[in-house]
Amino acid sequence: MGDVLLATPIVRQLYKDYGGNCHIDVLTLKPEIFANNPYIRRVFTPETFSEAKGPYTRVINLDLAYENMPHVHIVDAYALTSHGAADKIENKRLELFSSDADRVRAKSAQTKDIGGDYVVIHMRKDTWPSRNLPDATWKKILDILLESTYFKIVQVGSSHEIAFDYHPRLLNMLGKFNVHELREIIASAQCYVGVDSGTLHIAACTDTPIVAMFSSAHHRLREPLERPPRARFIPIQPAVDCYGCQEHYPPPITGVVCHRGDPYSPPCKDAFDVENIRQSLIDLGLARHVLQ
C-alpha cells in the first residue's frame, strides 16, 4: 500500500505535464489508493485490466523502480523512471482524496468512539521482520505515552496486527478504517507514532507530526516530503552501526536481507531506545500534560 501511495506525486505531475489534457489510467493491486483522485480516469487491478482498455500513448511501469535504486528516496526512484529526473516532480507530497462519506464516518468515530484529544499509533506486524518490533517494546512505548500525556491512544492497523487493552485510554481500532477514513483520523490526532510502513505514508498525507522508527531502510529514503514546517517529522533509529543497510545490498532488493545472521530476527528490531519517544513528545510540545 505504501509503495502505491508513494506514486501519487508522479500521477499528479503527469496530469500537470499535459495541462490536464490527458487520460490517465492506473493498474495496481491497491486501487483504493486512487479512489476519488481527480487526476485519474480509471483504476484497474490485474483481474480487471486487459490491453484492450487502451490503446495508450505512453505506458509507465514503476514495478521494481525503487528496488533497483535502493540508494534514493522512493519518490525520486519513481521520478527517475517516469520523468528521467527527480527534480521534474514539482511537488513530492503524497495525497489521498477522502470522500464526504469518509469524513463523516471518521468524524463519527472521533465523537462516539474516541471522545477527546488523542494520538494514533500503528504497531506493525507484517512482512519485513526488521520493522516488526517486539511486543514488549511496543508495550514500553505505550507506557510512555500513557505516563507522559493525558491523550487517548488510538491503535490502528490491520486486524492481525498488535493492540493492547490494559488501560482505559488504549483504544483498539484495528481494522476499523479504510485508508481514507484513517487519513482523516490521523489528520485530527496530536501526533502519529509508528514504524516504516504504509500507514506512515498515510500519515504523510496530513499535517500531523510524525514520530517514526526506521531500521533496514534509512529514514532519508522514506521520509515524508514537502509537508509544511509545522508538520514535524522525527525519525528514530536503532542503536546499530548497520542502520539503513538495505541501500548497500546489490539491487534489486525484493526480499528480507540481513548480513548479521538470521534475516527473520535482525538485531535492529531489538535495538531501539524507547526513551526517544518520550523526548520526541517533549520536542513536539505534547508532554506539557505530564502527570505529576
C-alpha positions in Angstrom: 0.0 0.0 0.0 2.7 2.4 0.9 4.6 1.9 -2.3 1.4 2.7 -4.3 0.8 5.8 -2.2 4.3 7.0 -2.9 3.4 7.0 -6.6 0.7 9.7 -6.2 3.1 12.6 -6.8 4.0 11.0 -10.2 0.4 10.8 -11.3 -0.3 14.4 -10.3 2.8 15.6 -12.2 1.8 13.6 -15.3 -1.5 15.3 -15.3 0.1 18.7 -14.9 2.7 17.9 -17.7 -0.2 17.7 -20.1 -2.1 20.6 -18.7 -4.9 18.2 -17.8 -5.5 17.3 -21.5 -4.9 13.6 -21.0 -6.5 10.5 -19.7 -4.5 8.6 -17.0 -5.4 5.0 -16.1 -3.7 3.2 -13.2 -3.1 -0.5 -12.9 -2.4 -1.5 -9.3 -3.0 -4.1 -6.6 -4.2 -1.3 -4.3 -6.9 0.5 -6.2 -8.3 2.1 -3.1 -5.4 4.5 -3.0 -6.6 6.2 -6.2 -10.3 6.4 -5.1 -11.7 10.0 -5.8 -8.3 11.0 -7.3 -9.1 13.9 -9.7 -6.1 13.1 -12.0 -7.2 9.5 -12.7 -9.7 8.4 -15.3 -9.8 4.7 -14.5 -8.2 2.4 -11.9 -7.7 -1.3 -12.8 -6.5 -4.3 -11.0 -4.7 -7.2 -12.8 -8.1 -9.0 -12.8 -10.0 -6.2 -14.5 -7.3 -5.0 -16.9 -6.5 -6.0 -20.5 -4.6 -4.3 -23.2 -7.9 -3.8 -25.0 -8.6 -1.0 -22.5 -6.1 1.1 -24.4 -4.5 1.9 -26.8 -2.2 4.1 -24.7 0.1 6.8 -26.0 2.5 6.1 -23.1 3.0 3.3 -20.6 5.0 3.8 -17.4 5.9 0.8 -15.4 7.0 1.6 -11.8 7.5 -2.1 -10.8 10.9 -2.6 -9.2 11.7 1.1 -9.6 13.0 1.7 -6.1 14.1 -1.9 -5.6 16.6 -1.2 -8.4 17.6 2.1 -6.9 17.7 1.5 -3.1 20.0 4.4 -2.6 17.5 7.1 -3.4 14.1 8.1 -2.0 11.3 6.1 -3.3 9.5 9.1 -4.9 12.8 10.0 -6.6 13.2 6.5 -7.9 9.7 6.7 -9.4 10.5 10.1 -10.8 13.7 8.8 -12.5 11.6 6.1 -14.1 8.7 8.2 -15.2 10.4 11.5 -16.0 14.1 10.8 -16.2 15.0 13.2 -13.3 13.9 13.6 -9.7 13.6 17.4 -10.0 10.9 17.2 -12.7 8.4 16.4 -10.0 7.4 19.8 -8.8 5.6 18.6 -5.7 6.6 15.4 -4.0 3.9 15.4 -1.3 1.7 12.3 -1.1 -2.0 12.7 -1.2 -5.3 10.8 -0.6 -8.7 12.2 -1.6 -11.3 11.4 1.1 -14.9 11.4 0.2 -17.6 13.2 2.2 -18.7 9.8 3.4 -15.2 9.0 4.6 -15.0 12.3 6.5 -18.4 11.7 8.1 -17.5 8.2 9.3 -14.2 9.4 10.7 -15.9 12.3 12.5 -18.4 9.9 13.9 -15.6 7.7 15.3 -13.9 10.7 16.8 -17.0 11.8 18.5 -18.6 8.4 19.6 -15.6 6.1 20.0 -12.7 8.3 20.9 -14.1 11.4 22.5 -11.2 13.7 23.3 -7.6 14.5 22.2 -5.7 11.5 21.0 -2.5 10.2 19.4 -2.5 7.5 16.8 -0.1 4.5 16.9 0.4 1.7 14.4 2.2 -1.3 15.9 3.1 -3.1 12.7 3.2 -6.9 12.4 3.7 -7.9 8.8 6.5 -8.8 6.3 10.0 -7.4 6.6 10.9 -8.6 10.1 13.2 -5.6 10.7 10.1 -3.4 11.0 8.3 -5.7 13.4 9.3 -4.5 16.9 8.8 -7.0 19.8 5.5 -6.7 21.7 7.5 -5.8 24.8 9.0 -2.8 23.0 5.5 -1.6 21.9 4.3 -2.0 25.5 7.1 0.2 26.8 6.2 2.8 24.1 2.5 2.7 25.2 3.6 3.1 28.8 5.5 6.2 27.9 2.5 7.7 26.0 0.2 6.9 28.9 2.7 8.3 31.5 3.6 11.5 29.6 0.2 12.7 28.4 -3.5 12.6 29.1 -4.2 11.7 25.5 -6.2 8.7 24.4 -4.2 6.3 22.3 -5.9 5.1 19.1 -4.3 1.8 18.0 -4.7 1.3 14.2 -3.7 -1.2 11.6 -4.9 -4.5 10.1 -6.9 -6.8 12.3 -3.9 -9.2 12.6 -1.6 -6.6 14.0 -0.9 -5.5 17.6 -3.2 -3.8 20.1 -3.3 -3.7 23.9 -6.2 -3.3 26.3 -4.6 -2.9 29.7 -5.6 0.7 30.2 -8.9 2.5 29.6 -7.1 5.1 27.4 -6.0 2.4 25.0 -8.5 2.1 22.2 -8.3 -0.9 19.9 -9.4 0.2 16.4 -7.6 -2.4 14.3 -9.4 -3.0 11.1 -11.9 -0.2 11.7 -11.0 2.2 9.0 -10.4 2.3 5.2 -7.3 4.2 4.1 -9.3 7.5 3.6 -11.0 7.3 6.9 -7.7 6.6 8.5 -6.2 9.6 6.9 -8.9 11.7 8.5 -8.4 10.1 11.9 -4.7 10.8 11.7 -5.2 14.3 10.5 -7.0 15.2 13.7 -4.5 13.5 16.0 -2.0 15.2 18.2 0.7 13.0 16.6 1.3 9.8 14.9 3.7 7.1 16.2 4.8 4.1 14.1 7.4 2.4 12.1 8.3 2.4 8.4 5.0 1.2 6.9 2.2 2.0 4.6 0.3 3.7 7.5 3.3 6.0 7.9 2.7 7.2 4.3 -1.0 7.7 5.1 0.1 10.0 7.9 2.4 11.8 5.5 -0.8 12.9 3.6 -1.7 15.0 6.7 0.0 17.9 8.7 0.1 15.8 11.9 3.5 15.4 13.5 5.1 12.0 12.9 7.4 10.1 15.2 8.7 7.0 13.3 11.2 4.2 13.8 13.3 3.0 10.9 15.7 0.1 10.7 16.9 -1.6 7.4 15.7 1.3 5.3 17.2 4.7 6.3 14.7 7.4 7.1 16.1 9.7 4.4 14.8 7.3 1.8 11.3 7.1 3.3 10.7 10.4 5.0 7.6 12.5 4.1 8.5 15.1 1.5 7.3 18.7 1.2 5.0 19.0 4.2 4.7 22.4 6.0 7.2 23.1 8.8 4.5 22.6 11.5 4.2 19.0 10.3 7.2 17.8 12.2 8.9 14.6 11.3 11.1 12.9 14.0 12.9 9.8 12.8 14.2 7.3 15.4 16.9 4.9 14.5 18.2 1.7 16.3 21.5 1.6 18.1 23.3 -0.4 15.4 26.1 0.6 13.1 24.4 -1.1 10.1 21.4 1.2 10.2 19.9 1.6 6.7 21.7 -1.5 5.4 19.1 -2.0 2.7 20.6 0.5 0.3 24.0 -1.2 0.4 22.9 -4.6 -0.9 23.1 -5.4 -4.7 19.8 -4.4 -6.3 17.0 -5.3 -6.8 16.1 -5.5 -3.1 13.0 -7.6 -3.2 13.2 -9.7 -0.1 14.4 -9.9 3.5 18.1 -9.3 4.0 20.4 -9.1 7.0 24.2 -9.7 6.9 24.4 -10.2 10.7 22.6 -13.6 10.8 19.0 -14.7 10.7 17.2 -12.2 8.4 13.9 -13.1 10.2 15.3 -11.9 13.5 17.6 -9.0 12.7 19.3 -7.2 15.7 18.0 -3.8 14.6 14.4 -4.5 15.6 15.6 -5.0 19.2 17.9 -2.0 19.4 15.5 0.9 19.8 15.8 3.1 22.9 12.2 3.8 23.7 13.1 6.8 25.8 13.5 8.6 22.4 9.7 8.5 22.2 9.4 10.5 25.5 11.9 13.0 24.2 10.0 13.3 21.0 6.8 14.2 22.9 8.8 16.9 24.7 10.2 18.2 21.4 6.7 18.4 19.9 5.3 20.2 22.9 3.0 17.3 23.7 4.4 16.4 27.1 3.1 19.5 28.7 0.3 17.4 30.3 2.8 15.3 32.1 1.3 13.6 35.1 2.8 14.8 38.4 
